[in-house]
Amino acid sequence: MTSPAAQARTGTNGGSLAEGTGGRSAGRRPRAAGGRSRGRKLRVHAAQLAVFVVIFGGWQLFTSLKIVDPFFFGQPSGIVRTLVDWARHGTGFGSLWQQIWVTMEEAILGFLIGTAGGVLVGVLLGQVRFLSEVLSPYIKALNALPRIVLGALFVVVFGLGIESKVVLASFLVFFVVFFNAFQGVREVDGNLVNNARILGASRLQVVRNVVIPSAMTWIIASLHVAFGFAVIGAIVGEILGAQHGLGVVITNSQNNFETNGIFAGMIIITVIALVAEWLIGLLERRLLAWRPQTTTEASTL
């Protein structure tokens, strides 16, 4: 028979062994999850690179073999040569960097003004139901106006300077942000608002500490789309009438049947939009750091 002391030693050792095995398993799980996450990222990047190679490699191949006419569809190698030439020798309207800066200035100013106006009006109308019902048909009517017509009107009213482009970009951004801010305010949990009022919060405190933070997810989501609209507004305004900017460079390439120049301008705009998207993503993570991470978001990390 086994002595009680031996049984105690056996039980103790067995328990320690089980605990040690469980601890090692728990330690392996985060490492395994991290390995799967890194593997998934590598597969995603590899797939993205493959898509890039297929699209642009096929484009270059088809145009080189004259299966697709490079005069009408351009050619990746020609686009690269155009970009290098613009960077080294400038465009017909000045240096490439000056054109980029002009368009960026118009887009950023329009983005900031349109965002501020959209958030302010969206929160106000979301809180004051009577005011929203009065102004609703007018806002819908303004949103239905063709943007190209408004751009032409703004050029006539404000001239060929930066003002007409900023106004058009602000107009486009305003409605994107406004509708999201308005809906976000309407979706705020009424129990949170009632609890804040029971605790003695004023209307302004409720808006600042409950309504706006709760609607912030909606507002931030609209910014991802809004900056693209700001760039569109700046480019359209420049195409309608301007002295400098990427829109002027693209229009000049169109008038001279330089397809590679049109694509080169589009690539520059795309790079600007992607950088802005990345910066907005950083802002989103900072402003919404308090929000619990969802299962979907965790799986994409």
Stockholm file with secondary structure:
# STOCKHOLM 1.0

chainA/1-301         MTSPAAQARTGTNGGSLAEGTGGRSAGRRPRAAGGRSRGRKLRVHAAQLAVFVVIFGGWQLFTSLKIVDPFFFGQPSGIVRTLVDWARHGTGFGSLWQQIWVTMEEAILGFLIGTAGGVLVGVLLGQVRFLSEVLSPYIKALNALPRIVLGALFVVVFGLGIESKVVLASFLVFFVVFFNAFQGVREVDGNLVNNARILGASRLQVVRNVVIPSAMTWIIASLHVAFGFAVIGAIVGEILGAQHGLGVVITNSQNNFETNGIFAGMIIITVIALVAEWLIGLLERRLLAWRPQTTTEASTL
#=GR chainA/1-301 SS CCCHHHHHHHHHHHHHHHHHHHHHHHHHHHHHHHHHHHHHHHHHHHHHHHHHHHHHHHHHHHHHTTSSCHHHHCCHHHHHHHHHHHHHHCBTTBCHHHHHHHHHHHHHHHHHHHHHHHHHHHHHHHHCHHHHHHHHHHHHHHHHSCHHHHHHHHHHHHCSSHHHHHHHHHHHHHHHHHHHHHHHHHTSCHHHHHHHHHTTCCHHHHIIIIIHHHHHHHHHHHHHHHHHHHHHHHHHHHHHSCSSSHHHHHHHHHHTTCHHHHHHHHHHHHHHHHHHHHHHHHHHHHHTTTSCCCHHHHHHC
#=GC SS_cons         CCCHHHHHHHHHHHHHHHHHHHHHHHHHHHHHHHHHHHHHHHHHHHHHHHHHHHHHHHHHHHHHTTSSCHHHHCCHHHHHHHHHHHHHHCBTTBCHHHHHHHHHHHHHHHHHHHHHHHHHHHHHHHHCHHHHHHHHHHHHHHHHSCHHHHHHHHHHHHCSSHHHHHHHHHHHHHHHHHHHHHHHHHTSCHHHHHHHHHTTCCHHHHIIIIIHHHHHHHHHHHHHHHHHHHHHHHHHHHHHSCSSSHHHHHHHHHHTTCHHHHHHHHHHHHHHHHHHHHHHHHHHHHHTTTSCCCHHHHHHC
//
